[in-house]
Amino acid sequence: MNLPELVAFVMWIGLTLYVVFGGADFGAGFWDLVAGRGRRGAKQRALIEHVIGPVWEANHVWIIFVVVTLWSAFPKAFASIMATLYLPWTAVAIGIILRGSAFAFRKTAVSFESMRSFGAVFASSSVITPFFLGTIAGAVASGRVPVDGPGDVVRSWWNPTSVLAGVLAVTTAAFLAAVFLACEARRRGDDELVEVFRRRGLVSAAVAGVLALAGIAVLASDAPALFEGLTARGWPLIGVSVLGGAGALVSLVGRRLRAARVGAVVAVVAVLWGWAFGQYPWMLEDSLTIADAAGHPATLRAMLIGLGVGAVLFVPPLVALLVLSNRAELEMEGGLDLIFEDDEARLRE
């Protein structure tokens, strides 16, 4: 592995972390959108809010990491991607801003109407944002981002492969979130919510599986270079993804939620790395290799050193935040019912 490939490898680790943790975060917003009304819907939203609350914006550090690494280490690829795909990137930025602000304002709302409005913005942005992130991935993977000059600013991301990737991003996020939320509900001793999210995990897994099967035909006709790479180099990881997804599905049926969580993560991570192996050695499919896209070696070395120092400074506090917040929530007497009652009392005041 040469220096540019090592930097690309590290960047892909950051993307993997965003897809798993940020994806589950977005998926929680999807389930917030369809939670329904009444006490049952409010309990689901209370669980979602208190699971993602401690790190509701921290997960975006991973996409910032990916974009900054791409910009600094692979400037030619960064310029081509941004020049062609500025419309979906703008939609992603707006979605992240609206999602974060609405999530914060909903908690401080003083009326039911304003709480409901902020909740709708939060939930809808949680669906729109991963969809457009998926269309960006589809555009890059299908070779619609030219190296020299901007490509078609609409058809580059609005095409069969990109739309498939966008829908799969939303569905996969919903699947991850449902499994994670079922596990969290069990930790909090709420059997009702365990069943709600377990069933939603089963449904979203089935939908994701159907979309993935349909995607085979889409890639074969619309992105033949990527399809060839997946079948030639990426197929072992795609196979691991299938096994992970099947294992998660079986575990959900058997109510083995921790095993389902592992299987869900394996399925998502394996398909992401299968894409990387399928597209290798191209940074932009069939037009720009990783080596040709890389900046000066001195820049790459400085980046690796900086990233190593940053990981030492950032990762331990983030882990501590997750551990301490979960411990505090589990020690809270009354659990989700108390949280729900506190929100009701605040709105009555």
C-alpha positions as CSV (number, residue, x, y, z in Angstrom):
1,M,0.0,0.0,0.0
2,N,1.6,3.3,-1.1
3,L,1.1,6.7,0.6
4,P,-1.9,7.9,-1.4
5,E,-3.7,4.6,-0.9
6,L,-2.9,4.7,2.8
7,V,-4.6,8.2,3.1
8,A,-7.5,6.9,1.0
9,F,-7.8,3.9,3.4
10,V,-7.9,6.2,6.4
11,M,-10.5,8.4,4.7
12,W,-12.6,5.4,4.0
13,I,-12.5,4.4,7.7
14,G,-13.9,7.9,8.5
15,L,-16.7,7.3,5.9
16,T,-17.4,3.9,7.4
17,L,-17.9,5.5,10.9
18,Y,-20.2,8.1,9.4
19,V,-22.3,5.5,7.6
20,V,-22.7,3.4,10.7
21,F,-23.1,6.0,13.5
22,G,-24.4,8.9,11.4
23,G,-26.6,6.5,9.5
24,A,-28.2,5.2,12.7
25,D,-28.7,8.8,13.7
26,F,-30.5,9.7,10.5
27,G,-32.5,6.5,10.7
28,A,-33.7,7.4,14.2
29,G,-35.1,10.6,12.6
30,F,-36.9,8.4,10.0
31,W,-38.6,6.5,12.8
32,D,-39.4,9.7,14.6
33,L,-41.3,10.7,11.4
34,V,-43.5,7.6,11.4
35,A,-43.9,7.2,15.1
36,G,-47.5,8.3,15.1
37,R,-49.5,10.3,17.6
38,G,-50.6,9.7,21.1
39,R,-48.7,8.3,24.1
40,R,-47.2,5.5,22.1
41,G,-45.7,7.8,19.5
42,A,-44.4,10.1,22.3
43,K,-42.7,7.3,24.0
44,Q,-40.9,6.3,20.8
45,R,-39.8,9.9,20.3
46,A,-38.6,10.1,23.9
47,L,-36.4,7.0,23.4
48,I,-35.1,8.4,20.1
49,E,-34.3,11.8,21.6
50,H,-32.5,10.4,24.6
51,V,-30.5,7.9,22.6
52,I,-29.2,10.3,20.0
53,G,-29.2,13.4,22.3
54,P,-25.7,13.1,23.7
55,V,-24.1,12.8,20.3
56,W,-26.8,14.3,18.0
57,E,-24.3,16.5,16.2
58,A,-21.0,14.8,17.1
59,N,-21.4,12.2,14.4
60,H,-21.1,14.8,11.7
61,V,-17.4,15.1,12.6
62,W,-16.9,12.0,10.4
63,I,-18.3,13.6,7.3
64,I,-16.3,16.8,8.0
65,F,-13.2,14.6,8.3
66,V,-13.9,12.9,5.0
67,V,-14.5,16.1,3.1
68,V,-11.5,17.8,4.6
69,T,-9.3,14.8,3.8
70,L,-10.6,14.7,0.3
71,W,-10.0,18.4,-0.1
72,S,-6.5,18.4,1.3
73,A,-5.1,15.0,0.1
74,F,-7.0,14.6,-3.2
75,P,-7.6,18.2,-4.5
76,K,-8.3,17.2,-8.1
77,A,-11.0,14.7,-7.1
78,F,-12.5,17.2,-4.6
79,A,-12.7,20.0,-7.3
80,S,-14.4,17.7,-9.8
81,I,-16.9,16.3,-7.3
82,M,-17.9,19.7,-5.9
83,A,-18.1,21.4,-9.3
84,T,-20.5,18.7,-10.6
85,L,-22.4,17.8,-7.5
86,Y,-22.9,21.1,-5.8
87,L,-26.7,20.8,-5.9
88,P,-27.0,17.6,-3.8
89,W,-24.1,18.9,-1.5
90,T,-26.1,22.0,-0.9
91,A,-29.2,19.9,-0.1
92,V,-27.1,17.9,2.4
93,A,-25.8,21.0,4.1
94,I,-29.3,22.5,4.4
95,G,-30.6,19.2,5.7
96,I,-27.9,18.9,8.4
97,I,-28.5,22.5,9.5
98,L,-32.3,22.2,9.6
99,R,-32.1,18.9,11.3
100,G,-29.8,20.0,14.1
101,S,-31.6,23.3,14.8
102,A,-35.0,21.7,14.8
103,F,-33.9,18.9,17.2
104,A,-32.6,21.5,19.6
105,F,-35.6,23.8,19.4
106,R,-38.1,21.0,19.8
107,K,-36.8,20.2,23.3
108,T,-37.4,23.9,24.3
109,A,-40.8,24.3,22.6
110,V,-43.4,25.9,24.8
111,S,-46.5,24.7,22.9
112,F,-47.6,21.5,21.3
113,E,-47.9,23.1,17.9
114,S,-44.3,24.4,17.9
115,M,-43.0,21.1,19.2
116,R,-44.8,19.3,16.4
117,S,-43.5,21.7,13.7
118,F,-39.9,21.4,14.9
119,G,-40.3,17.6,15.1
120,A,-41.5,17.5,11.5
121,V,-38.5,19.5,10.3
122,F,-36.1,17.3,12.2
123,A,-37.7,14.1,11.0
124,S,-38.1,15.1,7.3
125,S,-34.5,16.4,7.2
126,S,-33.3,13.1,8.6
127,V,-34.8,11.5,5.4
128,I,-33.7,14.1,2.9
129,T,-30.1,14.3,4.0
130,P,-29.1,10.6,3.7
131,F,-31.0,10.4,0.4
132,F,-28.8,13.2,-1.2
133,L,-25.7,11.7,0.3
134,G,-26.6,8.5,-1.4
135,T,-27.1,10.2,-4.7
136,I,-23.6,11.7,-4.4
137,A,-22.2,8.3,-3.8
138,G,-24.1,6.9,-6.8
139,A,-22.8,9.7,-9.1
140,V,-19.2,9.0,-8.1
141,A,-19.6,5.2,-8.3
142,S,-21.3,5.3,-11.7
143,G,-18.6,7.5,-13.4
144,R,-20.7,10.6,-13.9
145,V,-18.2,13.0,-12.4
146,P,-15.7,14.0,-15.1
147,V,-12.2,15.1,-14.2
148,D,-12.0,18.1,-16.5
149,G,-14.7,20.7,-15.9
150,P,-18.1,20.2,-14.3
151,G,-20.4,17.5,-15.5
152,D,-24.1,17.6,-15.9
153,V,-25.3,19.3,-12.7
154,V,-28.6,17.4,-12.7
155,R,-28.3,14.1,-14.5
156,S,-25.0,13.4,-12.7
157,W,-26.9,12.7,-9.5
158,W,-30.4,12.1,-10.8
159,N,-30.1,8.8,-12.6
160,P,-31.0,5.2,-11.8
161,T,-27.8,4.4,-9.9
162,S,-27.9,7.5,-7.8
163,V,-31.6,7.2,-7.0
164,L,-31.1,3.6,-6.0
165,A,-28.1,4.6,-3.8
166,G,-30.2,7.4,-2.2
167,V,-33.2,5.1,-1.4
168,L,-30.8,2.4,-0.1
169,A,-29.1,5.0,2.1
170,V,-32.4,5.9,3.7
171,T,-33.5,2.3,4.1
172,T,-30.2,1.2,5.5
173,A,-30.2,4.0,8.0
174,A,-33.7,3.0,9.1
175,F,-32.6,-0.6,9.5
176,L,-29.6,0.3,11.6
177,A,-31.6,2.7,13.7
178,A,-34.4,0.1,14.3
179,V,-31.9,-2.5,15.5
180,F,-30.0,0.0,17.7
181,L,-33.2,1.4,19.2
182,A,-34.6,-2.1,19.9
183,C,-31.3,-2.9,21.9
184,E,-31.6,0.4,23.8
185,A,-35.2,-0.2,24.6
186,R,-34.3,-3.6,26.1
187,R,-31.5,-2.0,28.1
188,R,-34.2,0.4,29.5
189,G,-36.6,-2.5,30.2
190,D,-39.4,-1.3,27.9
191,D,-40.7,-4.5,26.3
192,E,-43.3,-2.6,24.3
193,L,-40.7,-0.5,22.5
194,V,-38.5,-3.5,22.0
195,E,-41.2,-5.1,19.9
196,V,-42.0,-2.0,18.0
197,F,-38.5,-1.5,16.8
198,R,-37.8,-5.2,16.4
199,R,-40.7,-5.4,13.9
200,R,-39.5,-2.3,12.2
201,G,-36.1,-3.7,11.9
202,L,-37.5,-6.8,10.2
203,V,-39.5,-4.7,7.7
204,S,-36.6,-2.4,6.9
205,A,-34.2,-5.3,6.5
206,A,-36.6,-7.0,4.0
207,V,-37.1,-3.7,2.1
208,A,-33.3,-3.2,1.9
209,G,-32.8,-6.8,0.7
210,V,-35.3,-6.3,-2.1
211,L,-33.7,-3.0,-3.1
212,A,-30.3,-4.6,-3.1
213,L,-31.5,-7.4,-5.4
214,A,-33.1,-4.9,-7.8
215,G,-29.9,-2.9,-7.7
216,I,-28.0,-5.8,-9.4
217,A,-30.0,-5.2,-12.6
218,V,-29.7,-1.4,-12.2
219,L,-25.9,-1.5,-11.9
220,A,-25.5,-4.0,-14.7
221,S,-27.2,-1.6,-17.1
222,D,-26.5,1.8,-15.7
223,A,-23.0,1.5,-14.2
224,P,-21.3,-1.4,-16.0
225,A,-17.7,-0.5,-14.8
226,L,-18.7,-0.6,-11.2
227,F,-20.7,-3.8,-11.7
228,E,-17.7,-5.4,-13.3
229,G,-15.5,-4.3,-10.4
230,L,-18.0,-5.6,-7.8
231,T,-18.2,-9.0,-9.4
232,A,-14.5,-9.3,-10.0
233,R,-13.0,-7.8,-6.8
234,G,-15.7,-6.8,-4.4
235,W,-17.8,-10.0,-4.4
236,P,-16.3,-11.5,-1.2
237,L,-17.3,-8.5,0.8
238,I,-20.7,-8.4,-0.9
239,G,-21.1,-12.0,0.2
240,V,-20.1,-11.0,3.8
241,S,-22.7,-8.3,3.6
242,V,-25.4,-10.8,2.6
243,L,-24.4,-13.1,5.4
244,G,-24.4,-10.3,7.9
245,G,-27.8,-9.1,6.8
246,A,-29.2,-12.6,6.9
247,G,-27.7,-13.1,10.4
248,A,-29.3,-9.9,11.6
249,L,-32.7,-10.9,10.2
250,V,-32.5,-14.3,11.8
251,S,-31.4,-12.8,15.1
252,L,-34.3,-10.3,15.1
253,V,-36.8,-13.1,14.5
254,G,-35.2,-15.0,17.5
255,R,-35.1,-11.7,19.6
256,R,-31.3,-11.9,19.9
257,L,-30.9,-8.2,19.7
258,R,-27.2,-7.9,20.4
259,A,-26.4,-10.4,17.7
260,A,-28.8,-8.6,15.4
261,R,-26.9,-5.3,16.0
262,V,-23.6,-7.0,15.1
263,G,-25.0,-8.5,12.0
264,A,-26.5,-5.2,10.9
265,V,-23.2,-3.4,11.3
266,V,-21.3,-6.1,9.5
267,A,-23.8,-6.0,6.6
268,V,-23.5,-2.2,6.2
269,V,-19.7,-2.0,6.6
270,A,-19.1,-4.9,4.2
271,V,-21.1,-3.5,1.4
272,L,-19.4,-0.1,1.8
273,W,-16.0,-1.7,1.6
274,G,-17.2,-3.9,-1.2
275,W,-17.8,-0.7,-3.2
276,A,-14.3,0.5,-2.4
277,F,-12.7,-2.7,-3.6
278,G,-15.0,-2.8,-6.6
279,Q,-14.0,0.7,-7.7
280,Y,-10.3,0.4,-6.8
281,P,-7.9,1.8,-8.1
282,W,-10.2,4.6,-9.3
283,M,-11.0,7.7,-7.2
284,L,-13.4,8.7,-9.9
285,E,-14.6,5.7,-11.8
286,D,-12.7,5.1,-15.1
287,S,-11.2,8.7,-15.1
288,L,-9.0,9.4,-12.1
289,T,-6.9,7.0,-10.1
290,I,-6.1,7.4,-6.4
291,A,-2.4,8.0,-7.3
292,D,-3.2,10.6,-9.9
293,A,-5.7,12.4,-7.6
294,A,-3.3,12.6,-4.7
295,G,-1.6,15.9,-3.7
296,H,2.1,16.3,-2.8
297,P,3.6,13.6,-0.6
298,A,4.6,16.1,2.1
299,T,1.0,17.1,2.4
300,L,-0.1,13.5,2.7
301,R,2.5,12.8,5.4
302,A,1.5,15.8,7.4
303,M,-2.1,14.8,7.1
304,L,-1.5,11.3,8.5
305,I,0.5,12.8,11.4
306,G,-2.3,15.3,12.1
307,L,-5.0,12.7,11.9
308,G,-3.1,10.4,14.3
309,V,-2.8,13.2,16.9
310,G,-6.5,14.2,16.3
311,A,-7.7,10.6,16.8
312,V,-5.8,10.4,20.2
313,L,-7.4,13.7,21.3
314,F,-10.9,13.2,20.0
315,V,-11.8,9.5,20.2
316,P,-11.4,8.9,23.9
317,P,-13.6,11.8,25.0
318,L,-16.3,10.7,22.5
319,V,-16.3,7.2,23.9
320,A,-16.4,8.6,27.5
321,L,-19.3,10.8,26.5
322,L,-21.3,7.8,25.2
323,V,-20.5,5.6,28.2
324,L,-21.3,8.3,30.8
325,S,-24.5,9.4,29.1
326,N,-25.8,5.9,28.8
327,R,-24.9,5.2,32.5
328,A,-26.7,8.3,33.6
329,E,-29.8,7.5,31.6
330,L,-30.0,3.9,33.0
331,E,-29.7,5.2,36.5
332,M,-32.6,7.6,36.1
333,E,-35.6,6.4,38.0
334,G,-38.8,6.1,36.0
335,G,-37.1,5.6,32.6
336,L,-38.9,6.8,29.5
337,D,-42.2,7.2,31.3
338,L,-40.7,9.8,33.5
339,I,-39.1,11.6,30.5
340,F,-42.5,11.6,28.7
341,E,-44.3,12.9,31.7
342,D,-41.7,15.7,32.1
343,D,-42.3,16.8,28.5
344,E,-46.1,16.8,29.1
345,A,-45.7,18.9,32.3
346,R,-43.5,21.4,30.5
347,L,-46.1,21.8,27.7
348,R,-48.9,22.3,30.2
349,E,-46.9,25.0,31.9
